[in-house]
């Protein structure tokens, strides 16, 4: 799942389903059965993200995350890791004829 950037203001049905952790069919059902479900924007079938999230919260379809600050959620390598050259950690062997590595024994 692609993280939302500040410029992302619209969602497709699949995006709504990912936020609510349901299938796309459930979102289609909500649209049909709830008159107050947000209407599509001028570009069908996109929906305003803020209106959808407000509706999901109001109908107990999602909960506000608690206990984990958003700053601790990471999806990929940090900028420093991405900029650093990829190096491989050297392995140490035990001298055993089968060539077991010391790293295999450490947790």
C-alpha positions, 0 to 999 in steps of 0.5 A: 500500500502506497502511503498518502502524501499531503497532496492526496485528497481523493480516493478510489473505492479500493483505497477506501477499502484499504483504509477500512480493511475490508473488501471493495464490495463492502464499500460498494454496499455502504454506498448503496445502503447509506444515503449519507455516504460521501458522493463522488467528486467531479471525477467519478469514481474518486471520493474526497479523502477527508469526507470518507475518513469522517464518514468511516469514523462516524459509522464506526468502520475505523478507529483513530489509532492510539498508542503509536505516534505516526512518526514511528511508522516507516515503510522503507529505508531512511534517507540515510540508509538509501544514500549509504552504499550497500555493504555486506556484513562479513561473516566469521566461520567456526573453522568447522569442515562444514563451514558453519558461520558464527553468525548462525548461532547468534540470535 
